[in-house]
């Protein structure tokens, strides 16, 4: 993730709340932030979705809370493969998009953002899955080439209602 989104999240957490100047009441903005990262390489050459190893779990404090899901998925496309990225809340696919690719040995990131409404106070797991959309070849997720390791990150931000 770029420094700007991380800076924004840190600023929101440090601020914790904004005060209404007129009435002095407090409006909660961010209740909690959970992150997950992985550098473990996963290779995908099928058009069926497969786990990428990127997961994070959050326990919302209210059923009215929303979860802002931010994903930065490290990928390397080989053989002109085009990637498909999905985000799951438990077994529910809440985001599914075809992303870039179609160049041999193209390394980069798939970025995804979604505001989810899980309507629960139970522990809730989010994870990413990827598949090859078309063409041939392999997608190396979190590709590791010696000292150059691909790193993927998922950030879950509970936003108060």
PyMOL commands that place a pseudoatom at each C-alpha (Angstrom):
pseudoatom trace, name=CA, resn=UNK, resi=1, chain=A, elem=C, hetatm=0, pos=[0.000, 0.000, 0.000]
pseudoatom trace, name=CA, resn=UNK, resi=2, chain=A, elem=C, hetatm=0, pos=[1.206, 3.480, -0.674]
pseudoatom trace, name=CA, resn=UNK, resi=3, chain=A, elem=C, hetatm=0, pos=[2.303, 5.721, 2.164]
pseudoatom trace, name=CA, resn=UNK, resi=4, chain=A, elem=C, hetatm=0, pos=[-0.657, 8.053, 1.729]
pseudoatom trace, name=CA, resn=UNK, resi=5, chain=A, elem=C, hetatm=0, pos=[-3.382, 5.523, 2.652]
pseudoatom trace, name=CA, resn=UNK, resi=6, chain=A, elem=C, hetatm=0, pos=[-1.315, 4.192, 5.550]
pseudoatom trace, name=CA, resn=UNK, resi=7, chain=A, elem=C, hetatm=0, pos=[-0.733, 7.743, 6.796]
pseudoatom trace, name=CA, resn=UNK, resi=8, chain=A, elem=C, hetatm=0, pos=[-4.457, 8.446, 6.604]
pseudoatom trace, name=CA, resn=UNK, resi=9, chain=A, elem=C, hetatm=0, pos=[-5.297, 5.312, 8.607]
pseudoatom trace, name=CA, resn=UNK, resi=10, chain=A, elem=C, hetatm=0, pos=[-2.693, 6.067, 11.271]
pseudoatom trace, name=CA, resn=UNK, resi=11, chain=A, elem=C, hetatm=0, pos=[-3.968, 9.653, 11.547]
pseudoatom trace, name=CA, resn=UNK, resi=12, chain=A, elem=C, hetatm=0, pos=[-7.537, 8.403, 11.980]
pseudoatom trace, name=CA, resn=UNK, resi=13, chain=A, elem=C, hetatm=0, pos=[-6.531, 5.939, 14.674]
pseudoatom trace, name=CA, resn=UNK, resi=14, chain=A, elem=C, hetatm=0, pos=[-4.485, 8.516, 16.554]
pseudoatom trace, name=CA, resn=UNK, resi=15, chain=A, elem=C, hetatm=0, pos=[-7.323, 11.033, 16.325]
pseudoatom trace, name=CA, resn=UNK, resi=16, chain=A, elem=C, hetatm=0, pos=[-9.713, 8.287, 17.508]
pseudoatom trace, name=CA, resn=UNK, resi=17, chain=A, elem=C, hetatm=0, pos=[-12.702, 10.612, 17.425]
pseudoatom trace, name=CA, resn=UNK, resi=18, chain=A, elem=C, hetatm=0, pos=[-13.765, 13.931, 16.034]
pseudoatom trace, name=CA, resn=UNK, resi=19, chain=A, elem=C, hetatm=0, pos=[-15.515, 16.381, 18.338]
pseudoatom trace, name=CA, resn=UNK, resi=20, chain=A, elem=C, hetatm=0, pos=[-18.554, 18.328, 17.312]
pseudoatom trace, name=CA, resn=UNK, resi=21, chain=A, elem=C, hetatm=0, pos=[-17.529, 21.911, 18.044]
pseudoatom trace, name=CA, resn=UNK, resi=22, chain=A, elem=C, hetatm=0, pos=[-21.071, 23.101, 18.783]
pseudoatom trace, name=CA, resn=UNK, resi=23, chain=A, elem=C, hetatm=0, pos=[-22.363, 20.342, 21.031]
pseudoatom trace, name=CA, resn=UNK, resi=24, chain=A, elem=C, hetatm=0, pos=[-19.163, 18.707, 22.203]
pseudoatom trace, name=CA, resn=UNK, resi=25, chain=A, elem=C, hetatm=0, pos=[-20.469, 15.236, 21.313]
pseudoatom trace, name=CA, resn=UNK, resi=26, chain=A, elem=C, hetatm=0, pos=[-18.105, 12.599, 20.013]
pseudoatom trace, name=CA, resn=UNK, resi=27, chain=A, elem=C, hetatm=0, pos=[-18.492, 10.805, 16.687]
pseudoatom trace, name=CA, resn=UNK, resi=28, chain=A, elem=C, hetatm=0, pos=[-16.507, 7.555, 16.539]
pseudoatom trace, name=CA, resn=UNK, resi=29, chain=A, elem=C, hetatm=0, pos=[-14.751, 7.145, 13.224]
pseudoatom trace, name=CA, resn=UNK, resi=30, chain=A, elem=C, hetatm=0, pos=[-12.387, 4.183, 13.504]
pseudoatom trace, name=CA, resn=UNK, resi=31, chain=A, elem=C, hetatm=0, pos=[-12.966, 1.556, 16.165]
pseudoatom trace, name=CA, resn=UNK, resi=32, chain=A, elem=C, hetatm=0, pos=[-10.125, -0.825, 15.307]
pseudoatom trace, name=CA, resn=UNK, resi=33, chain=A, elem=C, hetatm=0, pos=[-7.656, -1.792, 12.614]
pseudoatom trace, name=CA, resn=UNK, resi=34, chain=A, elem=C, hetatm=0, pos=[-6.366, -5.278, 11.903]
pseudoatom trace, name=CA, resn=UNK, resi=35, chain=A, elem=C, hetatm=0, pos=[-3.671, -6.113, 9.362]
pseudoatom trace, name=CA, resn=UNK, resi=36, chain=A, elem=C, hetatm=0, pos=[-2.463, -9.284, 7.761]
pseudoatom trace, name=CA, resn=UNK, resi=37, chain=A, elem=C, hetatm=0, pos=[0.597, -9.796, 5.587]
pseudoatom trace, name=CA, resn=UNK, resi=38, chain=A, elem=C, hetatm=0, pos=[2.284, -12.658, 3.810]
pseudoatom trace, name=CA, resn=UNK, resi=39, chain=A, elem=C, hetatm=0, pos=[5.397, -13.228, 1.717]
pseudoatom trace, name=CA, resn=UNK, resi=40, chain=A, elem=C, hetatm=0, pos=[4.767, -16.931, 1.069]
pseudoatom trace, name=CA, resn=UNK, resi=41, chain=A, elem=C, hetatm=0, pos=[4.764, -17.638, -2.654]
pseudoatom trace, name=CA, resn=UNK, resi=42, chain=A, elem=C, hetatm=0, pos=[1.655, -19.246, -4.159]
pseudoatom trace, name=CA, resn=UNK, resi=43, chain=A, elem=C, hetatm=0, pos=[1.513, -20.247, -7.840]
pseudoatom trace, name=CA, resn=UNK, resi=44, chain=A, elem=C, hetatm=0, pos=[-1.819, -20.239, -9.692]
pseudoatom trace, name=CA, resn=UNK, resi=45, chain=A, elem=C, hetatm=0, pos=[-2.210, -21.638, -13.207]
pseudoatom trace, name=CA, resn=UNK, resi=46, chain=A, elem=C, hetatm=0, pos=[-5.892, -22.577, -13.068]
pseudoatom trace, name=CA, resn=UNK, resi=47, chain=A, elem=C, hetatm=0, pos=[-9.036, -20.599, -13.805]
pseudoatom trace, name=CA, resn=UNK, resi=48, chain=A, elem=C, hetatm=0, pos=[-10.425, -21.801, -10.447]
pseudoatom trace, name=CA, resn=UNK, resi=49, chain=A, elem=C, hetatm=0, pos=[-9.994, -19.475, -7.484]
pseudoatom trace, name=CA, resn=UNK, resi=50, chain=A, elem=C, hetatm=0, pos=[-7.277, -20.535, -5.021]
pseudoatom trace, name=CA, resn=UNK, resi=51, chain=A, elem=C, hetatm=0, pos=[-6.231, -19.172, -1.626]
pseudoatom trace, name=CA, resn=UNK, resi=52, chain=A, elem=C, hetatm=0, pos=[-3.331, -16.708, -1.757]
pseudoatom trace, name=CA, resn=UNK, resi=53, chain=A, elem=C, hetatm=0, pos=[-2.358, -17.070, 1.904]
pseudoatom trace, name=CA, resn=UNK, resi=54, chain=A, elem=C, hetatm=0, pos=[-3.446, -13.491, 2.652]
pseudoatom trace, name=CA, resn=UNK, resi=55, chain=A, elem=C, hetatm=0, pos=[-5.904, -13.390, 5.563]
pseudoatom trace, name=CA, resn=UNK, resi=56, chain=A, elem=C, hetatm=0, pos=[-6.976, -11.260, 8.513]
pseudoatom trace, name=CA, resn=UNK, resi=57, chain=A, elem=C, hetatm=0, pos=[-9.669, -11.674, 11.154]
pseudoatom trace, name=CA, resn=UNK, resi=58, chain=A, elem=C, hetatm=0, pos=[-11.620, -8.948, 12.929]
pseudoatom trace, name=CA, resn=UNK, resi=59, chain=A, elem=C, hetatm=0, pos=[-14.332, -9.014, 15.601]
pseudoatom trace, name=CA, resn=UNK, resi=60, chain=A, elem=C, hetatm=0, pos=[-16.674, -6.061, 15.020]
pseudoatom trace, name=CA, resn=UNK, resi=61, chain=A, elem=C, hetatm=0, pos=[-17.832, -4.247, 18.151]
pseudoatom trace, name=CA, resn=UNK, resi=62, chain=A, elem=C, hetatm=0, pos=[-21.332, -3.613, 16.782]
pseudoatom trace, name=CA, resn=UNK, resi=63, chain=A, elem=C, hetatm=0, pos=[-23.644, -5.228, 14.236]
pseudoatom trace, name=CA, resn=UNK, resi=64, chain=A, elem=C, hetatm=0, pos=[-24.039, -1.761, 12.694]
pseudoatom trace, name=CA, resn=UNK, resi=65, chain=A, elem=C, hetatm=0, pos=[-20.295, -1.393, 12.051]
pseudoatom trace, name=CA, resn=UNK, resi=66, chain=A, elem=C, hetatm=0, pos=[-18.857, -1.443, 8.562]
pseudoatom trace, name=CA, resn=UNK, resi=67, chain=A, elem=C, hetatm=0, pos=[-15.518, -2.979, 7.647]
pseudoatom trace, name=CA, resn=UNK, resi=68, chain=A, elem=C, hetatm=0, pos=[-13.325, -1.161, 5.148]
pseudoatom trace, name=CA, resn=UNK, resi=69, chain=A, elem=C, hetatm=0, pos=[-11.224, -3.827, 3.424]
pseudoatom trace, name=CA, resn=UNK, resi=70, chain=A, elem=C, hetatm=0, pos=[-8.007, -2.648, 1.735]
pseudoatom trace, name=CA, resn=UNK, resi=71, chain=A, elem=C, hetatm=0, pos=[-5.906, -5.145, -0.232]
pseudoatom trace, name=CA, resn=UNK, resi=72, chain=A, elem=C, hetatm=0, pos=[-2.521, -4.853, -1.863]
pseudoatom trace, name=CA, resn=UNK, resi=73, chain=A, elem=C, hetatm=0, pos=[-1.831, -8.225, -3.541]
pseudoatom trace, name=CA, resn=UNK, resi=74, chain=A, elem=C, hetatm=0, pos=[1.662, -8.800, -4.938]
pseudoatom trace, name=CA, resn=UNK, resi=75, chain=A, elem=C, hetatm=0, pos=[1.551, -10.636, -8.278]
pseudoatom trace, name=CA, resn=UNK, resi=76, chain=A, elem=C, hetatm=0, pos=[3.854, -11.646, -11.100]
pseudoatom trace, name=CA, resn=UNK, resi=77, chain=A, elem=C, hetatm=0, pos=[2.245, -12.644, -14.396]
pseudoatom trace, name=CA, resn=UNK, resi=78, chain=A, elem=C, hetatm=0, pos=[4.007, -15.202, -16.588]
pseudoatom trace, name=CA, resn=UNK, resi=79, chain=A, elem=C, hetatm=0, pos=[2.979, -16.405, -20.028]
pseudoatom trace, name=CA, resn=UNK, resi=80, chain=A, elem=C, hetatm=0, pos=[0.633, -13.450, -20.620]
pseudoatom trace, name=CA, resn=UNK, resi=81, chain=A, elem=C, hetatm=0, pos=[-1.711, -14.566, -17.838]
pseudoatom trace, name=CA, resn=UNK, resi=82, chain=A, elem=C, hetatm=0, pos=[-4.468, -12.177, -16.704]
pseudoatom trace, name=CA, resn=UNK, resi=83, chain=A, elem=C, hetatm=0, pos=[-5.370, -12.244, -13.025]
pseudoatom trace, name=CA, resn=UNK, resi=84, chain=A, elem=C, hetatm=0, pos=[-8.713, -12.437, -11.266]
pseudoatom trace, name=CA, resn=UNK, resi=85, chain=A, elem=C, hetatm=0, pos=[-8.761, -11.265, -7.628]
pseudoatom trace, name=CA, resn=UNK, resi=86, chain=A, elem=C, hetatm=0, pos=[-11.539, -12.116, -5.165]
pseudoatom trace, name=CA, resn=UNK, resi=87, chain=A, elem=C, hetatm=0, pos=[-12.065, -11.104, -1.540]
pseudoatom trace, name=CA, resn=UNK, resi=88, chain=A, elem=C, hetatm=0, pos=[-14.030, -13.403, 0.721]
pseudoatom trace, name=CA, resn=UNK, resi=89, chain=A, elem=C, hetatm=0, pos=[-15.716, -12.792, 4.070]
pseudoatom trace, name=CA, resn=UNK, resi=90, chain=A, elem=C, hetatm=0, pos=[-15.852, -16.333, 5.406]
pseudoatom trace, name=CA, resn=UNK, resi=91, chain=A, elem=C, hetatm=0, pos=[-17.361, -18.270, 2.459]
pseudoatom trace, name=CA, resn=UNK, resi=92, chain=A, elem=C, hetatm=0, pos=[-19.037, -15.224, 0.837]
pseudoatom trace, name=CA, resn=UNK, resi=93, chain=A, elem=C, hetatm=0, pos=[-17.377, -13.673, -2.203]
pseudoatom trace, name=CA, resn=UNK, resi=94, chain=A, elem=C, hetatm=0, pos=[-17.740, -9.912, -1.599]
pseudoatom trace, name=CA, resn=UNK, resi=95, chain=A, elem=C, hetatm=0, pos=[-15.396, -8.640, -4.343]
pseudoatom trace, name=CA, resn=UNK, resi=96, chain=A, elem=C, hetatm=0, pos=[-14.439, -10.208, -7.661]
pseudoatom trace, name=CA, resn=UNK, resi=97, chain=A, elem=C, hetatm=0, pos=[-12.568, -8.381, -10.421]
pseudoatom trace, name=CA, resn=UNK, resi=98, chain=A, elem=C, hetatm=0, pos=[-10.397, -9.047, -13.413]
pseudoatom trace, name=CA, resn=UNK, resi=99, chain=A, elem=C, hetatm=0, pos=[-7.179, -7.097, -13.069]
pseudoatom trace, name=CA, resn=UNK, resi=100, chain=A, elem=C, hetatm=0, pos=[-4.180, -6.368, -15.203]
pseudoatom trace, name=CA, resn=UNK, resi=101, chain=A, elem=C, hetatm=0, pos=[-1.802, -8.782, -16.807]
pseudoatom trace, name=CA, resn=UNK, resi=102, chain=A, elem=C, hetatm=0, pos=[-1.383, -9.921, -20.407]
pseudoatom trace, name=CA, resn=UNK, resi=103, chain=A, elem=C, hetatm=0, pos=[2.350, -9.242, -20.473]
pseudoatom trace, name=CA, resn=UNK, resi=104, chain=A, elem=C, hetatm=0, pos=[5.032, -11.821, -19.924]
pseudoatom trace, name=CA, resn=UNK, resi=105, chain=A, elem=C, hetatm=0, pos=[6.906, -11.410, -16.628]
pseudoatom trace, name=CA, resn=UNK, resi=106, chain=A, elem=C, hetatm=0, pos=[4.794, -8.465, -15.512]
pseudoatom trace, name=CA, resn=UNK, resi=107, chain=A, elem=C, hetatm=0, pos=[5.261, -7.793, -11.794]
pseudoatom trace, name=CA, resn=UNK, resi=108, chain=A, elem=C, hetatm=0, pos=[3.007, -5.487, -9.817]
pseudoatom trace, name=CA, resn=UNK, resi=109, chain=A, elem=C, hetatm=0, pos=[0.120, -5.251, -7.384]
pseudoatom trace, name=CA, resn=UNK, resi=110, chain=A, elem=C, hetatm=0, pos=[-3.596, -5.813, -7.554]
pseudoatom trace, name=CA, resn=UNK, resi=111, chain=A, elem=C, hetatm=0, pos=[-5.278, -3.190, -5.350]
pseudoatom trace, name=CA, resn=UNK, resi=112, chain=A, elem=C, hetatm=0, pos=[-8.822, -3.600, -4.061]
pseudoatom trace, name=CA, resn=UNK, resi=113, chain=A, elem=C, hetatm=0, pos=[-11.041, -1.644, -1.688]
pseudoatom trace, name=CA, resn=UNK, resi=114, chain=A, elem=C, hetatm=0, pos=[-14.532, -2.520, -0.504]
pseudoatom trace, name=CA, resn=UNK, resi=115, chain=A, elem=C, hetatm=0, pos=[-16.769, -1.311, 2.323]
pseudoatom trace, name=CA, resn=UNK, resi=116, chain=A, elem=C, hetatm=0, pos=[-18.447, -4.385, 3.799]
pseudoatom trace, name=CA, resn=UNK, resi=117, chain=A, elem=C, hetatm=0, pos=[-21.415, -4.691, 6.183]
pseudoatom trace, name=CA, resn=UNK, resi=118, chain=A, elem=C, hetatm=0, pos=[-20.948, -8.023, 7.994]
pseudoatom trace, name=CA, resn=UNK, resi=119, chain=A, elem=C, hetatm=0, pos=[-23.797, -7.340, 10.500]
pseudoatom trace, name=CA, resn=UNK, resi=120, chain=A, elem=C, hetatm=0, pos=[-22.161, -9.414, 13.224]
pseudoatom trace, name=CA, resn=UNK, resi=121, chain=A, elem=C, hetatm=0, pos=[-20.130, -9.137, 16.421]
pseudoatom trace, name=CA, resn=UNK, resi=122, chain=A, elem=C, hetatm=0, pos=[-18.554, -12.547, 15.858]
pseudoatom trace, name=CA, resn=UNK, resi=123, chain=A, elem=C, hetatm=0, pos=[-14.988, -13.093, 14.727]
pseudoatom trace, name=CA, resn=UNK, resi=124, chain=A, elem=C, hetatm=0, pos=[-14.989, -12.561, 10.961]
pseudoatom trace, name=CA, resn=UNK, resi=125, chain=A, elem=C, hetatm=0, pos=[-12.247, -13.762, 8.615]
pseudoatom trace, name=CA, resn=UNK, resi=126, chain=A, elem=C, hetatm=0, pos=[-11.380, -12.065, 5.332]
pseudoatom trace, name=CA, resn=UNK, resi=127, chain=A, elem=C, hetatm=0, pos=[-9.081, -13.599, 2.723]
pseudoatom trace, name=CA, resn=UNK, resi=128, chain=A, elem=C, hetatm=0, pos=[-8.082, -13.222, -0.891]
pseudoatom trace, name=CA, resn=UNK, resi=129, chain=A, elem=C, hetatm=0, pos=[-8.166, -15.756, -3.668]
pseudoatom trace, name=CA, resn=UNK, resi=130, chain=A, elem=C, hetatm=0, pos=[-6.800, -15.522, -7.198]
pseudoatom trace, name=CA, resn=UNK, resi=131, chain=A, elem=C, hetatm=0, pos=[-7.212, -17.324, -10.479]
pseudoatom trace, name=CA, resn=UNK, resi=132, chain=A, elem=C, hetatm=0, pos=[-5.923, -17.019, -14.020]
pseudoatom trace, name=CA, resn=UNK, resi=133, chain=A, elem=C, hetatm=0, pos=[-8.700, -15.340, -16.021]
pseudoatom trace, name=CA, resn=UNK, resi=134, chain=A, elem=C, hetatm=0, pos=[-7.621, -16.324, -19.517]
pseudoatom trace, name=CA, resn=UNK, resi=135, chain=A, elem=C, hetatm=0, pos=[-4.572, -16.960, -21.639]
pseudoatom trace, name=CA, resn=UNK, resi=136, chain=A, elem=C, hetatm=0, pos=[-2.052, -19.479, -20.400]
pseudoatom trace, name=CA, resn=UNK, resi=137, chain=A, elem=C, hetatm=0, pos=[0.790, -19.244, -17.973]
pseudoatom trace, name=CA, resn=UNK, resi=138, chain=A, elem=C, hetatm=0, pos=[1.129, -18.924, -14.238]
pseudoatom trace, name=CA, resn=UNK, resi=139, chain=A, elem=C, hetatm=0, pos=[0.501, -16.161, -11.738]
pseudoatom trace, name=CA, resn=UNK, resi=140, chain=A, elem=C, hetatm=0, pos=[3.123, -16.105, -8.995]
pseudoatom trace, name=CA, resn=UNK, resi=141, chain=A, elem=C, hetatm=0, pos=[1.529, -14.516, -5.939]
pseudoatom trace, name=CA, resn=UNK, resi=142, chain=A, elem=C, hetatm=0, pos=[4.070, -13.053, -3.475]
pseudoatom trace, name=CA, resn=UNK, resi=143, chain=A, elem=C, hetatm=0, pos=[6.857, -14.197, -5.831]
pseudoatom trace, name=CA, resn=UNK, resi=144, chain=A, elem=C, hetatm=0, pos=[10.123, -14.816, -4.020]
pseudoatom trace, name=CA, resn=UNK, resi=145, chain=A, elem=C, hetatm=0, pos=[13.354, -14.377, -5.938]
pseudoatom trace, name=CA, resn=UNK, resi=146, chain=A, elem=C, hetatm=0, pos=[16.039, -14.687, -3.318]
pseudoatom trace, name=CA, resn=UNK, resi=147, chain=A, elem=C, hetatm=0, pos=[16.190, -11.348, -1.509]
pseudoatom trace, name=CA, resn=UNK, resi=148, chain=A, elem=C, hetatm=0, pos=[13.313, -9.881, -3.563]
pseudoatom trace, name=CA, resn=UNK, resi=149, chain=A, elem=C, hetatm=0, pos=[10.171, -11.089, -1.826]
pseudoatom trace, name=CA, resn=UNK, resi=150, chain=A, elem=C, hetatm=0, pos=[6.693, -10.081, -2.877]
pseudoatom trace, name=CA, resn=UNK, resi=151, chain=A, elem=C, hetatm=0, pos=[4.653, -8.891, 0.093]
pseudoatom trace, name=CA, resn=UNK, resi=152, chain=A, elem=C, hetatm=0, pos=[0.864, -8.724, 0.191]
pseudoatom trace, name=CA, resn=UNK, resi=153, chain=A, elem=C, hetatm=0, pos=[-1.165, -6.828, 2.777]
pseudoatom trace, name=CA, resn=UNK, resi=154, chain=A, elem=C, hetatm=0, pos=[-4.802, -6.787, 3.865]
pseudoatom trace, name=CA, resn=UNK, resi=155, chain=A, elem=C, hetatm=0, pos=[-6.053, -4.063, 6.208]
pseudoatom trace, name=CA, resn=UNK, resi=156, chain=A, elem=C, hetatm=0, pos=[-9.430, -4.280, 7.948]
pseudoatom trace, name=CA, resn=UNK, resi=157, chain=A, elem=C, hetatm=0, pos=[-10.767, -1.022, 9.379]
pseudoatom trace, name=CA, resn=UNK, resi=158, chain=A, elem=C, hetatm=0, pos=[-13.872, -1.140, 11.564]
pseudoatom trace, name=CA, resn=UNK, resi=159, chain=A, elem=C, hetatm=0, pos=[-15.816, 2.062, 11.019]
pseudoatom trace, name=CA, resn=UNK, resi=160, chain=A, elem=C, hetatm=0, pos=[-18.353, 2.943, 13.704]
pseudoatom trace, name=CA, resn=UNK, resi=161, chain=A, elem=C, hetatm=0, pos=[-21.968, 3.510, 12.875]
for i in range(1, 161): cmd.bond("trace and resi %d" % i, "trace and resi %d" % (i + 1))
show_as sticks, trace
zoom trace
